[in-house]
């Protein structure tokens, strides 16, 4: 199965569309296969990709870390998913308590991306003090728009977690092969960042996460292909999530959005061969994870498609779809 599933990534590497890739497939009974090829870095020094390299998981942080944190606190009755964020962040828009719409947003609203908040904003351009930038996020009057997939939703959830627990997100126990940066092993290079003036390697690619301290609700997590597979297997066999958590991540609350994840929909990145009981998520740096509960198989495709620049066409969506279709084709 793994050779056929990795074939599209091999072609993308050979064609120079992406520097490198790692694919992992795991079944509910623990059977797994992994492949990797290409380069961990092209510049400033070439470096061959290995199975031990750590990828910047980007928005996979939302589902591997933040969603699990929030759902764990909900199951412990430390928060109510349908209560407003102000239960944890009473100072959210504190200068307009009576009218600020941000004060009515619930934890589930943010998890399912059913808020009016924008997809993203250049928070990093407003200063370089993480605490001051957090205050800015909380007090800003956000422009209202239609519900979209939003980093701001998860930045707020990360702040809520910190307030409820009195701990940094870095303190949350993660499995082997998962860590907030800098990772404890060789890192895959991402972008030659014009703002920071260097090729990023072992430091978070997301500008807002970097400015906010490197561990936030929407980004900051690094992982190896084995570490991501361990997490996925925990969802498949129930060892890494409770029935309550599994139900929440499999139930769509807003279109195809569940708590944290997205369910299969027409044209999504996971391909069309998987079952309707498949959830998935992607990361801007070129990462992705999909879990098909009906077929009992999960796969992760990790690439460094933004290296050395995001400003080029890599065909990442088509690569993800072809890989997912091949994984499911091999599992049947």
Buried (B, 14 or more C-beta within 10 A) or exposed (E): BBEEBBBBBBEBBEEEBBBBBBBBBBBBEEEBBBBBBBBBBBEEEEBEBBEEBBBBBBBBBBBBBBBBBBBBBBBEEBBEBEEBBBBBBEEBBEEEEEEBBBBEBBBBBBBBBBBBBBEBBEBBEBEEEBEEBBBBBBBBEBEEEEBBEBBBBBBBBBBBBBBBBEEBBEEBEBBEBBBBBBBEBBBBBBBBBEEBEEBBBBBBBBBBBBBBBBBBBBBBBBBBBBBBBBBBBBBBBEEBBEEEBBEBBBEBBBEBBBBBBBBBEEEBBBBEBBEEEBBBBBBBBBBBBBBBBEBBBBBBBBBBBBBBEBEEEBBBEBBBBBBBBBBBEBBE
